[in-house]
Amino acid sequence: MEVFYLCLFAFLAGFIDSVVGGGGLIQLPALLVFLSGVPVPTVLGTGKVSSMAGTTAAMIRYVRSVKISYLAILPAAAVAFVFSFLGARAVAHINSGLLKPLIFLLLILVAVYTFKKKDFGALHAPKLSDEKEKLYGVLVGMAIGFYDGFFGPGTGSFLIFIFIGIFGFNFLAASAAAKVVNFATNLSALLYFGWKGYILYEVAIPMAICSIIGSQVGTRTALKRGTAFVRVLFLIVVSGIIVKFAYDSFGTGGQELVKLSTVMQQWFRRNS
């Protein structure tokens, strides 16, 4: 029965994540609830299989349907692959709690800016030269890759905002680009968890199938409904992330987050 419910959450996470990112906010809490007796690294590894499957399916569909600037995306993805692993290793040495107020503030600014600027992401008008796209792609890969491996929440949303605000993409192109970078960071983490044996395949495989189905429905919906739909969903997901950050920081969820952070840090110290 636990697998059935986890598959439902994987489908929903795949749908949301394929459009604007943020699927982890749905999937990870469900995994922690329904796999409460399972070690945290195994929970993360199991969820990463599902996330990777959904991201891959969404990326393939976007690549076939949306024009992507590979000059910016491929360097970003390659660098993000490396820095995601470095970010995961850094958990043992840096207190992630120190980042939460900064990330919380950044998310609020992203939401306010996107809401007030009605034409944000409406037009696809790349504004960087080829050389700058490569350079900025590398810098984005370093920053977002490290953040995703180290902390994670809101990675897809930050990528979309960056690709629109800095590169000049529209919401659909930015979402497609974000999927390529997310693919790299997810692959990096998945290889690490798989190598260490931290995956429950009897749970991960059914979830992965449902995540793929959800991502297919999500990408089809996004491509059909266009940038206006993606913009609205983006604002909803970012608002949800902000609410969760506030709850984790100031509500009872903060105690659970501290416990989870402590367990993860202890585990990474033993394995570093």
N, C-alpha and C positions, 0 to 999 in steps of 0.2 A: 504493500500500500504506500510505503514511503517513496518508492521509485515512481509510482504513478503520479503523486503530487509533485515530485521533483521534475518530472517530465513536463507537467503543466507550466511550472515556473520557467523551465528551460525554453519552452515555446514562446512564452511572453517575453523573456529576456532576449531571445533571438530576434523577435520582431522589433522591439525597441532599439536594441543595439545596432541592428542593420540600418536603421534610419538616422539616428542621432547619437548613438552611443549611450552608455549608462545602464546597459543590461545587467552589469554586475551588481547594481543596487537591488535588483530583484532576485537574482540567482544566489548570490553569496549568503544573504540572510536565510534563505530557504534551506540551503545546504547546512548551515550551522544549526538550524532547528531540527531538521530531519536526520542529520547525522551527528547528533549531539555527543555520542560516545566515541566518535572517530577523532584521531589526532588532527590538529589544525592543518599541518602540512599536507596530509592526505585529503582533507576536505578541499584545500586550495587546488591541489593537483587534479582531483576529480572534476572540479568545476572548470578548470582550465581546458580540459578536453572538450567539454560542451561549448565553451566560449570560442575555442579555436575552430571548431566545426562550423558554428554559426558565422563567424567572421570570414572564414574561407569561402563559404557559399555566397555570402553577401558580396564579397570582393569580386568573385568571378562574374557575378551578374552585373555589378556596376561597371567593371572593366569592359564588358561587352556592350554596354548601353550608354556610357558617359565618357566623353573625351577627357582624358587625364593627362596632365603635364608630368611626364616621367622624369624630366630634368630635375624637378623639385622632389618628386615622391620617392624615386628609387634611392637617391642618397640619404634621404630622411629615414627610409625603411631600413637600409643597411646599418646606419649608425645607431638607430633605435634598437635594433637586434642586440648589439653589443652592450649598449648602455642600460637596457632593461635588465640584463643579467647583473651588471655592476650595481644597479639600484637594489636588486634583491639581496645581494651580498652586503650592502651598506646598512640594511635594517639592523644588523647586530651592533653597529657602531654609532648610529645617530638616532636620537629620540624623535620618532615621527610625530609625536604630539606637539612638537615645536612648530611644525609646518601647518597644523590645522587652522589656526587663526588667519594665516596668510592665504591659504587656499579658500577658506570661507569668504574672505573679503574679495578675492579675485572672482569667485563665482557670482557674488552679488553684483559686482561691476559688469561682468559679462551679461548677466540677465538684464540689468537696467539699460545698458547700452543697446543690446539687441531689441529690447522692447521699444525704446524711444526712437531708434533709427529704423523707420518702417521699411526703407529700401535696402537695409543691410542684407546682403546675400541674394538680392533679387536678380541682379545681372551678373553674368560671367564676363569679367573684364580683367584678365591678368595684367598686373601693373609692374612686374619686375622683368629685368633683362634675363637672358639665359644664364649668365654667370651669377647674377644675384639669386636666381631661383635655386641654383645648385648650392651656393653658400648658405642661404637661409634654410634650405632643406636639411643640410648637415646640422646646423644649429638647432633646428626644431627636433631633429632626431635625437640629438644629445639630451636636450632638456626633457622632452616628453618621454623618451625611452627610459631615462633614469627615474623620472617621476612614476611611470607606470610600474616599473619593477620594485620601486621602493614603497610607494603608497597606493596609487591606483585610481581611486574614485574620481570620476569626471574626466578621465583621459580622453575619451572619444569626443566629448563636448569641447574640451580645450583645443583639440586638434581642428575641429570644424571651425571654431571661432578664429583660430590663427590662420587657417587657409583662406578664410573669407577676408579678415581684416588686413592681413599682411600681403597675401598673394593675389587677392582680388577675385577669388573663385566665387561662384554662386553656391547656394546651399547643397544642391545635388552634387556638383563637382567636389565640393569640400567634404561631403559625406563619403564619396567614393575614395578620395585621397586618404581620408582618415582610416578607412578600412584597410588600405594597403599597409599603412604604418602600424595599425593595430595587429595586423597579421604577423608582422615581424616581431613585435613585442610579445605576443601570445606564443609564437613558436619558440622564442628564446626561453620563456618560462616553462613551457610544456616539455621541452627537451630536458631541462633541469629536473623537473618533478618526475618525469618518466625514468630518467637515469637513476634517480634515488629510489624508485619504486613506490612513490607516493600517489598512486592512482588506484581507485576501486573501479575496475573496468566493468563489472556487472552493473554498476550505477552509471558510470560515465558514458558508456556506449548508448543506452536508451536515451539519456539526456542529450547526447550529441545529435542523435537522429531528430529529436523534437526541436532542438535549437536550429538545425538546418531548415526544417519545415517553417519555423517561425521567421527565420531570416529571409526565406524565399517570399513569404507573404509580405514581409515588411518592405523589401526592396521593390517588389512589384507594385505595392501601394505607393511608395515614394515616387517611383518613376512615372506612375499614372497620374498622381495628384500634383506633382511638381514642387517647386521651391516654397510656395506659400504653405503647403501642408507640412513640409519639413521644418520650416521656421517656427510654426506653432508648436509642433511636437518638441522641437529643440528647447523652446522656452519652458514647456511643461516639465521636461526632464531636468533641466538645470534648476528649476524651482524645487523639484523633488530632492535633488542633491543638496541644495541649500538647507531645506527642512531637515534632512537627515543629519547633516553636519551640525546644525543647531541642536538637534535632539541628542546626538552623541556627545556634544560638548557641554550642554547645560542640563540635559534631562537624565533620566535613569539609565539611558543607553550608554552614557559616558562611562559608567562603571564597567559595563560589559566590554566596551571598546578597550579600556585600560587592561582588563584581564586578557583579552585576545592579543593585544599588543605585547604584553609581558610574555605570554606563551610563545609567540612568534620570535621574539628577540632571544629567548632562551634557546629555542630550537636552532636558530641561525648561528648562535655562538658555538653550539656543540658541533655544528656541521661546517664551520668556517675554518 
